[in-house]
Amino acid sequence: MVVFYILTPVALLLAGLGVAGFLWSVRNGQYDDVETPAIRILIDDEDGGPTT
């Protein structure tokens, strides 16, 4: 039963860190463009690719 007194604050702390990380990423624009990365692989490069 004592373990619940330890695990509950730890779980709340981890949940708070997850929410804080999510809010930080939203405020910094990480989710502004969700369409382009999915179709970027389909777009041909203009230069023809890497040269060796």
C-alpha positions as CSV (number, residue, x, y, z in Angstrom):
1,M,0.0,0.0,0.0
2,V,2.9,2.3,0.6
3,V,4.0,1.9,-3.0
4,F,0.9,3.9,-4.1
5,Y,2.1,6.9,-2.1
6,I,5.3,6.8,-4.2
7,L,3.9,5.8,-7.6
8,T,1.0,8.3,-7.7
9,P,3.2,11.5,-7.5
10,V,5.6,9.9,-10.0
11,A,2.8,9.1,-12.4
12,L,1.4,12.7,-12.0
13,L,4.9,14.1,-12.6
14,L,5.4,12.1,-15.8
15,A,2.0,13.0,-17.1
16,G,2.7,16.7,-16.4
17,L,6.0,16.4,-18.3
18,G,4.2,14.9,-21.2
19,V,1.6,17.6,-21.3
20,A,4.3,20.3,-20.9
21,G,6.2,18.8,-23.8
22,F,3.1,18.7,-26.0
23,L,2.3,22.3,-25.2
24,W,5.8,23.3,-26.0
25,S,5.8,21.6,-29.3
26,V,2.4,23.2,-30.3
27,R,3.6,26.7,-29.3
28,N,6.8,26.2,-31.4
29,G,4.9,25.2,-34.5
30,Q,5.8,21.5,-34.7
31,Y,2.3,20.7,-35.9
32,D,1.8,23.6,-38.3
33,D,2.3,21.6,-41.5
34,V,1.1,18.0,-41.3
35,E,0.5,17.5,-45.1
36,T,3.8,18.3,-46.7
37,P,6.0,15.6,-45.0
38,A,3.7,12.9,-46.1
39,I,3.9,13.8,-49.8
40,R,7.5,15.1,-49.9
41,I,8.7,11.6,-50.8
42,L,6.6,11.7,-54.0
43,I,8.1,15.0,-55.3
44,D,11.0,14.6,-57.7
45,D,14.2,16.5,-57.0
46,E,15.2,19.2,-59.5
47,D,18.9,18.4,-59.4
48,G,18.6,14.7,-60.2
49,G,19.9,13.4,-56.9
50,P,23.3,13.1,-55.3
51,T,26.4,13.0,-57.4
52,T,29.4,10.7,-56.7
